[in-house]
């Protein structure tokens, strides 16, 4: 939609501005930065960059939710693994209640 496209363009512009002011580029070189530099070199168009960022934003929740679902199913099917995970969490956090 038009609103989503505008939001993507705004996010990319914010990233572009941030990249222009950082001292050390290597600390800020993620996939979006690589896309922006590819556009600056003429390897990609602005539309290519917008589409790639949009696809990353849209795809991530789907793949994450499917991965988490299967992880939870596997944990439920293997109670000894679940117990080991709980012990490890308690080792790190203690017996305190975790925030919900």
C-alpha positions in Angstrom: 0.0 0.0 0.0 1.0 3.6 -0.4 1.4 4.1 3.4 3.7 1.1 3.8 5.8 2.3 0.8 6.1 5.7 2.4 7.1 4.3 5.7 9.8 2.1 4.0 11.1 5.2 2.2 11.2 7.1 5.5 13.1 4.3 7.3 15.6 4.0 4.5 16.2 7.7 4.5 16.7 7.7 8.3 19.3 4.9 7.8 20.9 6.8 5.0 21.2 9.9 7.2 22.7 7.8 10.1 25.3 6.3 7.8 26.4 9.7 6.6 27.2 10.8 10.2 28.9 7.8 11.7 32.6 7.7 12.4 33.1 4.0 11.9 31.1 2.5 9.1 32.0 -1.1 9.9 30.0 -0.9 13.1 26.9 -0.1 11.2 27.2 -2.4 8.1 24.1 -4.5 8.1 22.0 -5.7 5.1 20.1 -2.4 4.8 23.4 -0.5 4.8 24.8 -2.8 2.0 21.6 -2.1 0.0 22.0 1.7 0.4 25.6 1.6 -0.7 24.7 -0.6 -3.7 22.2 2.0 -4.7 24.9 4.7 -4.2 27.2 2.8 -6.6 24.4 2.5 -9.1 24.0 -1.3 -8.7 20.4 -1.0 -7.4 17.6 1.5 -7.9 15.8 3.1 -5.0 12.8 0.9 -5.9 15.1 -2.2 -5.6 16.2 -1.1 -2.1 12.7 -0.3 -1.0 11.4 -3.7 -2.1 14.2 -5.6 -0.4 13.7 -3.8 2.9 9.9 -4.3 2.6 10.3 -8.0 2.0 12.7 -8.3 5.0 10.1 -6.5 7.2 7.2 -8.6 6.0 8.9 -12.0 5.8 10.5 -11.9 9.3 7.3 -12.3 11.4 6.1 -15.2 9.3 9.4 -17.1 9.4 9.9 -16.3 13.1 6.4 -17.5 14.1 6.8 -20.8 12.2 10.2 -21.4 13.7 9.0 -20.7 17.2 6.0 -22.9 16.7 8.1 -25.9 15.7 10.6 -25.2 18.4 7.8 -25.3 21.0 6.4 -28.5 19.5 9.8 -30.2 19.7 10.4 -29.1 23.3 6.9 -30.4 24.2 7.8 -33.8 22.6 11.1 -34.0 24.5 10.5 -33.4 28.2 14.1 -34.1 29.2 15.2 -31.3 26.9 12.6 -29.0 28.4 13.9 -29.8 31.9 17.5 -29.1 30.9 16.4 -25.8 29.4 14.6 -24.8 32.6 17.7 -25.7 34.6 19.9 -23.6 32.4 17.5 -20.6 32.6 17.4 -20.9 36.4 21.2 -21.1 36.5 21.4 -17.8 34.6 18.4 -15.9 36.1 18.2 -17.7 39.5 14.8 -18.7 40.8 13.3 -15.3 40.3 10.0 -14.8 38.4 10.6 -13.8 34.8 8.5 -10.8 33.6 5.5 -11.7 31.5 
